[in-house]
Structure formats: structure tokens, C-alpha cells
């Protein structure tokens, strides 16, 4: 019996289905959306995919994704070059930028220490961080890793590695998320919030 | 202050964010997935998008999407050309094909009657359906529209339009979904299931 979908549609559905967070139904919905969308929208999407692979590279200084190395953050003289915020992934840089509370530099590790997945310190972008500490006028390192087992392990590792260098090493505060309910906080978060209490 | 994302990445996130079912977080996740994916996967996706817009058209007979007109279903002599199943969208054709219970032809309306969205019978692919009834050897029309207000209105409209032509007009059964719980069925569905009860 003939298939109801012809080749090109099925190939498009399959291609979208491979992306994270998109299942078969979502992929089908997107494929039909693109089919009925105007030529320009589809062309823009295809071009954006091709362009990002052609243009985007990693910053030689901080390891963030960028089009030119050093990246705009590392190259910006208005930013505070005495503070480096260490994060796991490029998207974490964007999360911190969105707070509009931070004016320093970044360093992207490209992951966290995870023995289960065979990711050790040597697989992370740590050597370049040590290089930066030699040449830069860095006064503080903020460890902003994910608050999970892998992030904690990486925080502990980096803290032990960096503290002897005489640079201030800090980490993000643990506590209750703003807008949440104390009743629904887990014990560990509530325990950390208590331990980290401050003058009101 | 410099942006953390360079132009190409932001353009890719924006392009994905426009697709149905993909929010800003999902778009960002997909963009970074593509950044770290191998060249081939990204190229395949971009090509699939370009290809589908270049190749896919609507079948002149049934209105389904296809690469050649008439589509493989309309052109297949092994299918039952005496039955036409009328659906709203091309994706509904695939849903019915997946049951492997249907061997007839299809007719895709391209939507349903919806006065709130200014969609009337003249905006749907109904004229071509009437043409097919003149020339084809059709004995039965199955109305397989969505079981919502717009689908019901379209079913009623088509039923009144087609019945005088002396062709058998049927519609999909309403009732309890298989695998569901009687306790959680809404009153209308349960009422339909009662009204449509059959010999066990």
C-alpha cells in the first residue's frame, strides 16, 4: 500500500524528530507548519541553520560560542576584567546576562565533572582558565555551576584548585527560589537557606 | 554592554522560536544542540526544509500534500476507489493510514467551517470533492472530521450537501477512547457511547 506521506515530508519530520524536545507529533506539526508557511520563513530557518554552522566558533579566551574570537564579552573594555564567572555551558552565560546584575567576564567549561559519563577535569576547559589567571588581573572567580551532583563536584574540585592561587573564589548562593512556596521547598534547599540566612 | 550571543546564534534561536510548540527555552536548547551536532545532521535538517518547500505540492485530485500529482494514494490501483474519506488536514490522512484499517481514497478539505475565523464552505476544498463524485465510481463518503464544534458543523454541512446525490454518507463513531476509564469520560462522550451502543 502506498505511503500517505511522500519522501520529502517524511525526511523533514524525521530531521525535526531528532532534535531535543521534539517528538514525532511535534515534528509532524512543525513540518506541516513549514509546508504552509511562506517561502521566506522556511528559507530563513534553513539559512539560520547553515549560517550558525559556518560562522559560529568558540572564543579562544573564555570558550563561549561566538562569531569572532575573542568574543564580544572578552573584547569589551567596559566590562570588569577582574572578575571571571565560571559556568558549564554557553547557555548559562546567557542566563546570567539576562539578570543584568553581572558586568565581569565568563569562562565556559563545556560541562561538569561526571564520572558516570567518563567526564573528568581534563575533559573540561580548565587549563585555559589557569592560563587566564596567570596573565589577567583577576581578583575573583565566581563558580556558577549547576546545583546538582556534577556541578557540586566540579565546584569542589575548582575551589580546591584555585584557592591556593590567592584569588578570591566564591559560589552562587543556595536558597529558596524567589516566588516559590516555603511549604514546597525540599529539605536540602531549605537547609541551605537556613544555613545561609542573613540580616533582614 | 555587549550581548552574550552573537548574531547567528540569536537568529537561529529566533527562527526556531517561531515554530509551533517551541518556546524560547526549547529554541535555545535546539540551537545549542545543532551547534555541537556534526555538520551532517545540521546540513540534513537545512536541506530537508529547503527540499520540502521546493518539491511538495498539493494533489490536484484529493488536496493532500505530495511530490507528484496525482498523489501515490490517488494513483494506486490497489486502493478501493469507491470510498472517499473526507478529512480536515493532511496529517489526518496519516493518522488514518496508521490504523491500517482503511484501503479507500481521501479528500483533504484544508480546514473546517469556522465562522469565528471567517472560514466558510467556499474556503474549503469542497468543489473538487463534488467534481470527483461526478466522474468517479464513488459509493461511500466517510466524513472523518475532528470531533469538535467546527468539525461537527462541517460534517452537518457536507452530510446535507452530499445525501441528495444518492451516495452513502457515513461518519466516524463517537464513544469511549480505547484504554480510557469510564469514570473520567465527559458526559457528552459517554452519552454518545450509550446512544451508539452495539450488540456485544
Interface residues (C-beta under 8 A of the other chain):
Chain A: X1 X2 X3 X4 X5 X6 X7 X8 X9 X11 X12 X14 X15 X16 X18 X19 X20 X21 X22 X26 X28 X29 X30 X31 X32 X33 X34 X35 X39 X41 X42 X43 X44 X45 X46 X47 X48 X49 X50 X51 X52 X53 X55 X56 X64 X65 X66 X67 X68 X71 X72 X73 X75 X76 X78 X79 X89 X90 X91 X93 X94 X97 X103 X106
Chain B: X1 X2 X3 X4 X5 X6 X7 X8 X9 X11 X12 X14 X15 X16 X18 X19 X20 X21 X22 X26 X28 X29 X30 X31 X32 X33 X34 X35 X39 X41 X42 X43 X44 X45 X46 X47 X48 X49 X50 X51 X52 X53 X55 X56 X64 X65 X66 X67 X68 X71 X72 X73 X75 X76 X78 X79 X89 X90 X91 X93 X94 X97 X103 X106
